[in-house]
Amino acid sequence: MLATPIYIICSPSPQVGKTLVARAMSEFLLLKNGTALSFDVNLKEPSLLDYLPNITETADVIDTYGKMQLMDPLIIHDRVPKVIDLGFHVFDEFFKMCEEIGFMKETARCYVAPIILFVAGADRISFRAYEMLRRRIPPASLVTVHNEFVLRGELPEVMDHERVIRISALPLFLKRYIDRLSFSFTGYLRDEKDWSTELHQWIRRNYSMFRDLDSNVTLRRSDRRRGTDIDSLRCTRAT
């Protein structure tokens, strides 16, 4: 049975390109599957909701109601891939909540596959957060994102393991171009017929990395057996 993927794009540090990665991943999943659902958990604008309003919902983890509104759709095996753009201001609270409710175990039981895409930074906060995730998240579910536009040079050694996605740096004028609210990665691929342009190659390369990651995620099976029929009904949306 194919798993329903959840991509949690996160960093405890601001201005590392987290929303850029969430935008690109959301557009890729929408192109690949014809459907996707994204959650915007941010304070600052522009945010994911501004770029992709048709597939994005706002969410928060400030109170119990907000946490339930965010987490309930995530444990449903409905084959709709999901993306969470997790603001740095709720990084600690979100993963504390995940540990308290046993989120990783619950999703495995429901044939849902969460993947943590940790956008690396060079500050101490980033190092401490990464070490925390390594203790709490299974290695197969933790992927480091090296955004070379923000983090120049080599990735810190502690984060440079085999599960790394490297987003190459664009020239500043192209970075400003893709930051426009009206810009669409998939739209550019469809409209720009010259495949040799730097931006065309950049988008295709990122989509190829996302495709490889998504193929590995969706084919993963839960190691745990299904529980009762009631559990199966709770984990799968009625059709």
N, C-alpha and C positions, 0 to 999 in steps of 0.2 A: 504494500500500500504506500503510495507516495505521501510524503509528509507535507503539511502546510507550513511554509517558511515564514519566520518573523525576523526582520533585520532591525536591530537596535543600534542606531548610529549615535555614538556618545563620546564625550570627552568632559573632564572636569574643568577644562580651560576654555576661555572664550577665544573667538577669532582664529580657529584652527581649520576652518573649512568644512565643518560638520554638516551644515545645511546644504552645501554644495554636493557633498557625497549623498545625502538623503534625496536631494532632487534627482541626481543622475540615476540612483538605484530605483527610485519610484518610477521614473520614466522608462527605464529598461524593463522593469517588471510589467508595466502596462503594455509595452510593445510586445513583449514575449507571450504574455498570458491573456491579453485583452481585458484584464481587470487587475486592480490593485487597490489597497486601502492604506492610507498614510495617516499618521497621528503627529500633530505638531505640539510639542511640549516646550515652548519657548516663551521668553519675555520680550525679547527685542525684535524689532522689525528691520528689514524684511525677513519674513520667516517662510517656512514651507507652505503655509496656507496661502501666502501671497502669490507664490509661484504656481502652485497646483491646487487651486480651490475646488476643482471638480472631484478630486479623489481624497481630499485631506479634511480631517476633523481635528478640532482643537481638544486638548486634554490637559489635565494637571494631576499632580499627586499631593496636593496641599492638604486635602481632607479625605475622609473615608469615602465619601460619595465620589469624588474625583478619581480616586484609586480604583473603585469598582467599575466606573464608567470606562476606564482605560483597560483594565485587566480582563474583564469579562469577555470581550470579543477576541482576546488573544488566545484563549484556550479552546476555541472552536475550530474543529477540523473541517473547514469549509472550502479548502483548496484556493482561497483568495490570499495571495501573498500580501504581507503587511510590512510597513516600514514605520519605525518610530524615530523621529528627530528629537532626541532627548536633550533639553537645554542643560547647560553646565550647572545652572543654579539648583537643579533637582537631581543631579547625578547621585549623590550619596543617599538621598531619601529613596530614590527609585530602587537601587540595588539592595538597600536595607529592607524595603518592602518585599522584594523578590525572595530574599532569604527567609523572611518571616513566614511567608505563605507557601514556601516550597515550590516556587514557580517553575524551576527547571524540571523537577520531578513530575509535576502536574502536566506540563506540556508534553513530556516524553510519553506519558500514559495516554495522552489524547492524540498522538500522532501529529504533534505540532513541533516544529524544529526552530527554536530561537537561536540566532547567531548574533553575537556581540561584535560590532564593528567599532573598535576603539581607535579614534583618530588621535594619533600620537602628538605629544607636545614635548618640549625640551625642559620644562620647568619641574620643580620638585613635586608640585601637586599632581602632575601627570604621572610621574614615576610611582608615587604612592598609590594612586588610583589603579594603575596597571597591576601592581603587586597584589592589591586587594582582589582584583578580578581573577588573577591567576589562582588565588586560593579558593575562590567561590565558584568559578565557572569551569566546566569540563574543557580540556584543551581543544577538543574538536569544535567547540562552540565559540571560541575566542579568536578573532582575526584582528590583526593590527593594520591600520590604514596609515600609510606614509604619504602625506600630502606634501610633495616636494616644493610647492609654491610657498608654503608656510615654514616647513622644517627643512631648511637647506642642508646639504651634506648627507652624511650617513645617518641612518636610523640608530637611536641608542641601542647598544648591544643587548640589553635585557629584553628589548621589544622585538629584536630582529630574529625571529624564529621562522619556521617554514610556512606558517600561515600569515602571509603579509600581502596586502594589496598596495601597490605603489601608483599613486596618481601623479603623473609627471607635471612639472611646472609649465604653465603657459606664459607667453609674453604678457606684460601688463595690459596692453591695449586689448588683447583677446580676453583676458580675465575680466576687464570692465565690460566687454561686449556680452559675455555669458551671464554677467551679474544683472543684466536688465530683467525686469519682471516679465517682459513679454517674450523672453528667449526660451526656446524649447530645444533640448538636445536632439530628440527624435525628429522634430520639425526641421532642424538644420540638416540632418542626414537625408531627409526626403527631398528637401528643396535644393540643396547644394549638389550639383551634378559632378563637380570636380573632386574626385576622391583623394587627390594629392594635396589638398589644403591641409595646413597644420591642424586646424580645429577639427576637420573631418577625421583625420587620423587619430587625434586625441580622443574623440568621442567613441570611435570604433574600438580603440584599444581598451578603454574603460568598460564598454559594453561586453567585450570579449572576456574580461576578467570577471565581471558580474555573472556572465553566462556560465563560466566554469564553476564558480562558487555555487550558483543556484542549482546546477545539475547535481553537485555533490550533496547539497543540503536536502533537496526534495527526494533523493533516492535513499536517504538514511531511514532506517526502520527503528522504531522504538525497541529497546532491549527488554522492555517489560511486557508481559502479556496483558491483554484486555482484562478488565475486571468483570463486573456484572453487566447485564444488558442495560441497566440503569446508567452505569458509567458511560457506556458507549453512546447512549442517547444524549447524555449531557454534553459529551465532547463533540458530537456531530450535529450540525444544524439540520433540522428536518427539511426535507425537500417537498 
